[in-house]
């Protein structure tokens, strides 16, 4: 009886290895999936891993963009003034603030011009390329806990707006 027990132990050990290898491979696939789906957050929270994530994405034909958390972006102040020289032009000044602990993609800015009853007369969306100053790199995003001043000159023709609304938003590529 003791020889029979000794013969079954090596067989059991031999059967365990395929299961261990299979479990390890499944764990690797699971970690790879998590890295793929959370790559933006991982790169933001652990910037040292961003080069590895970019290499990983080169294999998968994906990108590692900057985060887009609109709830951590705000307009700290804004003002819309009539241009003293050109009556049909208004000047918009705004301060954009990134409250995140990491750089974020620049948001789109929607400007709605309103009349005296707060009805929208005109609406326009400004993409980052339209409001960034010359020399500011769109790809680097707005740095952590930083503010940025925006100045736009807009021809309102004969609209005669008395109010305005600003909205920040992102669109996924």
C-alpha positions in Angstrom: 0.0 0.0 0.0 2.8 2.4 0.8 4.4 1.9 -2.7 1.0 2.7 -4.3 0.8 6.1 -2.4 4.4 7.0 -3.4 3.6 6.4 -7.1 0.5 8.8 -7.1 2.4 11.7 -5.5 4.7 12.4 -8.5 1.6 12.1 -10.8 -0.2 14.8 -8.8 2.8 17.1 -8.9 3.0 16.6 -12.7 -0.7 17.6 -13.0 -0.3 20.7 -10.9 2.3 22.5 -13.1 0.0 23.0 -16.1 -2.6 24.6 -13.8 0.0 26.9 -12.3 1.3 27.9 -15.7 -2.2 28.5 -16.9 -3.1 30.5 -13.9 0.0 32.6 -14.3 -0.8 33.2 -18.0 -4.3 34.3 -17.1 -2.9 36.6 -14.4 -0.6 38.2 -17.0 -3.5 38.7 -19.5 -5.6 40.2 -16.7 -2.8 42.7 -15.7 -2.3 43.6 -19.4 -6.0 44.4 -19.7 -6.0 46.5 -16.6 -2.9 48.4 -17.9 -4.7 49.0 -21.3 -8.0 50.2 -19.8 -6.4 52.3 -17.1 -3.4 53.6 -19.0 -4.4 57.2 -18.9 -4.9 57.2 -15.1 -1.8 55.1 -14.5 0.4 57.5 -16.6 -1.1 60.5 -14.7 -0.6 59.0 -11.2 2.7 57.2 -11.9 4.5 59.3 -14.5 7.6 57.0 -14.3 5.5 54.3 -16.0 4.4 56.4 -18.9 7.4 55.4 -21.2 6.5 51.7 -20.6 2.8 52.3 -21.3 3.7 54.2 -24.5 5.9 51.2 -25.6 3.0 48.8 -24.7 0.6 51.0 -26.7 3.0 51.0 -29.7 2.4 47.2 -29.9 -1.4 47.6 -29.5 -1.7 50.7 -31.8 -3.2 52.8 -29.0 -2.1 56.1 -27.4 -1.6 57.4 -23.8 -3.3 60.8 -23.9 -3.4 63.2 -21.0 -6.3 62.9 -18.6 -9.6 64.6 -19.3 -11.2 65.2 -15.9 -13.4 68.3 -16.5 -14.5 68.3 -12.9 -10.9 69.2 -12.0 -10.8 72.1 -14.5 -12.5 75.5 -13.8 -12.8 79.0 -15.0 -11.6 81.1 -12.1 -12.6 84.4 -13.6 -14.0 85.8 -16.8 -15.0 89.1 -18.4 -16.6 90.1 -21.7 -16.0 93.7 -22.7 -16.9 95.7 -25.8 -13.9 96.8 -27.7 -13.5 100.6 -27.4 -12.3 101.0 -31.0 -14.5 98.6 -32.9 -18.1 98.5 -31.8 -18.9 95.1 -33.2 -16.0 93.4 -31.4 -16.0 92.0 -27.9 -13.0 90.9 -25.9 -13.2 87.8 -23.7 -10.7 87.3 -20.9 -10.8 84.2 -18.8 -8.6 82.3 -16.4 -8.5 78.6 -16.7 -7.4 76.6 -13.7 -6.3 72.9 -13.5 -6.9 71.7 -9.9 -5.7 68.2 -10.6 -2.4 66.8 -9.2 -1.3 66.1 -12.7 -1.2 67.7 -16.1 -4.4 67.6 -18.1 -5.4 68.0 -21.7 -6.7 71.5 -22.5 -10.5 71.5 -22.6 -12.8 72.9 -25.3 -14.5 76.1 -24.3 -18.0 76.9 -25.3 -19.0 80.5 -25.3 -22.7 81.4 -25.5 -23.7 85.1 -26.0 -27.0 86.0 -24.5 -29.5 88.8 -24.8 -31.3 90.7 -22.0 -33.7 87.8 -21.4 -30.8 85.4 -21.2 -31.7 83.8 -24.5 -28.8 82.5 -26.5 -27.9 84.7 -29.5 -24.9 82.8 -30.6 -22.8 79.9 -29.5 -19.2 78.9 -30.5 -16.8 76.3 -29.3 -13.1 77.1 -29.1 -10.7 74.2 -29.4 -7.3 74.5 -27.6 -5.5 75.4 -30.8 -7.8 78.5 -31.1 -7.2 79.9 -27.7 -3.6 78.9 -26.9 -1.0 81.6 -27.3 1.8 81.2 -29.9 4.5 79.0 -28.5 2.3 77.1 -26.0 2.4 73.4 -26.7 -1.1 71.8 -26.8 0.4 68.2 -26.3 1.9 69.1 -22.9 -1.4 70.1 -21.5 -2.1 72.4 -18.6 0.3 71.6 -15.7 -0.8 70.5 -12.3 -2.4 73.2 -10.1 -1.7 75.9 -12.7 -3.7 78.8 -14.2 -3.7 80.0 -17.7 -5.0 83.4 -19.0 -7.1 83.3 -22.2 -7.8 86.4 -24.4 -10.1 86.2 -27.4 -11.3 89.0 -29.7 -14.7 88.2 -31.3 -16.6 89.9 -34.0 -20.3 89.9 -32.9 -21.5 91.8 -35.9 -25.0 93.2 -35.0 -25.8 90.7 -32.2 -25.5 93.2 -29.3 -25.0 90.6 -26.5 -25.5 91.7 -22.9 -24.4 88.5 -21.3 -22.4 85.3 -21.8 -21.9 81.8 -20.5 -18.8 79.7 -20.5 -18.6 76.0 -20.4 -15.6 73.6 -20.3 -15.9 70.2 -21.9 -13.9 67.4 -23.5 -14.6 65.3 -26.5 -12.8 61.9 -26.8 -10.9 61.3 -30.0 
